[in-house]
Amino acid sequence: MASILDSVNQRTQLVGQNRLELLLFRLNGRQTFGINVFKVREVLQCPKLTLLPRLNSLIRGVAHIRGQTISVIDLSAAIGGRPVQDTENSFIIISEYNRSVQGFLVAGVERIVNLNWDSVLPPPQGSGKSNYLTAVTELNNELVEILDVEKILDEITPAKTDISDDVAANLSPITERKRRIMVVDDSAVARKQIVRALEPLGLEIELAKDGLEALRRLEELVKDKEDIDEVFGGIISDIEMPEMDGYTLTASIRDNPKLTSLKVILHTSLSGVFNQAMVKKVGADDFIAKFNPDELAGAIDRYLKEA
């Protein structure tokens, strides 16, 4: 266990190489799940939890860790499984998503694995819209499920998606900026949040579920065009996505003469461990941590006016 704890840190050397590291864990049963190490602050034996009145039923309590009070979510119960029973022999994964820190209660933590994003695939067709998977991969002939944590968190504490009146009042007139953009994110919840936040801009929004799908679509659109400016004003892309991550997508866009002028905003829940140097290295125009509708709408309005 100590080796796992020692290994959970910021692996910035993987950034831009279409690679990731997964921390593998179990809930109830033999199924293995994974979470990107970039999202993990630390892994701890579950401490004593304090119960508070009127907590969401999926929150087992709060823990006081390093001067911070952290809600501990029963991850098994959150995806419709049996709650973790033996908390004393369980663990919590302290993670940072969407500008907040929370703990996930899990039954056991196994190891860290290093793999290519192209070996991480979207959930199988037929798994339904109600599933909590954002991707799957296979290790040693065993399926590893990567959970859509953004969906889980949004069900517990729904994110604010409407922009403020002040921001709405200062948006540029539609006639002064381009109107078509692409949103790339493997989380259906995240895509809906972005679309809702950008509704006041009156945009035509095309959606893609991962970087490879987005790149193929962009290449198709410019096949008979001089450059992408004739078609799109910008792209909002997540970083963590199956098959091709946002860094690799951005670098591929910059390497294509017909796409290189496209404005690219990286929009990710990697708020606590993001390496700004990598944004410049791959050529992105901006980085916005999820999820602040005012920041996102304001940035898109500005970039589309400049495009």
Secondary structure as UniProt FT lines:
FT   HELIX           2..7
FT   HELIX           12..14
FT   TURN            15..18
FT   STRAND          19..26
FT   STRAND          32..36
FT   HELIX           37..39
FT   STRAND          40..45
FT   TURN            53..54
FT   TURN            57..58
FT   STRAND          59..65
FT   TURN            66..67
FT   STRAND          68..74
FT   HELIX           75..78
FT   TURN            79..80
FT   HELIX           87..89
FT   STRAND          91..97
FT   TURN            98..99
FT   STRAND          100..106
FT   STRAND          108..116
FT   HELIX           117..119
FT   TURN            125..126
FT   TURN            129..130
FT   STRAND          133..139
FT   TURN            140..141
FT   STRAND          142..147
FT   HELIX           149..156
FT   HELIX           165..169
FT   HELIX           174..176
FT   STRAND          180..184
FT   HELIX           188..198
FT   HELIX           199..201
FT   STRAND          204..208
FT   HELIX           211..221
FT   TURN            222..224
FT   HELIX           228..230
FT   STRAND          234..237
FT   HELIX           246..255
FT   TURN            257..261
FT   STRAND          263..268
FT   HELIX           276..282
FT   STRAND          286..289
FT   HELIX           293..306
//
